[in-house]
Amino acid sequence: MTKKFSFFSKDIVCVMLATFFYQFSIQAINPLMNGYARHLGITSAFAGVIVGTMSITSMLLRPFAGNLTDRISKYRLALIGGSLCAISDFGYLFAVNATWLLIFRIVNGIGLVLCTVCLATWMAFLVPRQHLGAAMGYYGLLNALAMAIAPALAISIYQLLGYKFIIILAALSAVTMVVVIQLIENRAESSIDLKDQHFKIIQRDALPVAIIFSLLSIPYFVTQADIVMYVQERHLKITVSLFFLCYSLVLIIIRILLKNYFDTISFGIWFSICIIATMGYIILLTIMQNNLEMILAAGLMAVGFGVMVSVSQSTALLLAPMKEQGLANATYYLGSDIGMSLGPIIGGILPTVFPLRFFYPMMLVIVPLTAILYLSNRHQLNSAVQYN
């Protein structure tokens, strides 16, 4: 009789906890870094550069992180990444000028890229291929929890105790991540012959899904960066702080309810559901006048973007050969990085070119673009579940 696989083994639980703690260390500081830089006397313009440096560093190093993940043990990379996150957090405490803050922001970006690629690949390493979709759902659930809890907690505590208390809390979270991975027995050593492994920028099979995900992520990151401005400029009587809280809560519920379906339903069905939900939340954000419409938009965004986070990542991993799982993860995250970078840029340009009422409708252009990409690669994308 075949033993039933459990997602709650010690190793898997520890990887998920490590994911939560490193993400918490990142997400607790991100919303306060601009203010902290100004607190140190840094100009507003250069403070923005410092904030963005971590993401830019992470994006540039994705291919290197992917290749490293396929070459050496996941434990070693996670240890280096978590340690760098802790070092950078403690470094923020002692940064006395813009130069040192920028240096530690770069260190934080290196730690971030190693942790994101390595831990997701480690999670995939610990589960059978037929359960990879559910595994990425659990992995994404811990990410979503950290992204929901950390900013809200950090902003609330900062208002009472100041910046440095939050920085210490983030540093301790990164240290906890390093401690947690010591408890993992399977350290995911690489069995690949390095002589046969060449450096690659991207994983070719994962590229179509990464591009589709990149396009679908643009409205999300536009909203993340500009929804406060959008509500203020339209003079809407809406409690905008509820938006991402509602998004996170709906996403957590969806991932718990649907976790067993990520491994059995083809990419095309998920894509169809998500593209309809994407059109729905864009239209709702265009016409919203009250909190109910905003909450409905947040819920549809959890379907349109949040579900595709897990589906896209598991599809990228399933399409790639086992020896390139780290590179596939890096390619997937590169798509996310591009969306994260383009979203705020597009959100900043649109109001200068079009009236505000066209701010969200203009983003509907991603619908035909992603549809064309999907139709051009549908056989490959839909074949992913057949690898189970």
Secondary structure, 3 states (H helix, E strand, C coil): CCCCCCCCCHHHHHHHHHHHHHHHHHHHHHHHHHHHHHHCCCCHHHHHHHHHHHHHHHHHHHHHHHHHHHHCCHHHHHHHHHHHHHHHHHHHHHCCCHHHHHHHHHHHHHHHHHHHHHHHHHHHHHCCHHHHHHHHHHHHHHHHHHHHHHHHHHHHHHHHHCHHHHHHHHHHHHHHHHHHHCCCCCCCCCCCCHHHCCCCCCCHHHHHHHHHHHHHHHHHHHHHHHHHHHHHHCCCCCCCCHHHHHHHHHHHHHHHHHHHHCCCCCHHHHHHHHHHHHHHHHHHHHHCCCHHHHHHHHHHHHHHHHHHHHHHHHHHHHHCCHHHHHHHHHHHHHHHHHHHHHHHHHHHHHHHHCCHHHCCHHHHHHHHHHHHHHHHHHHHHHCHHHHC
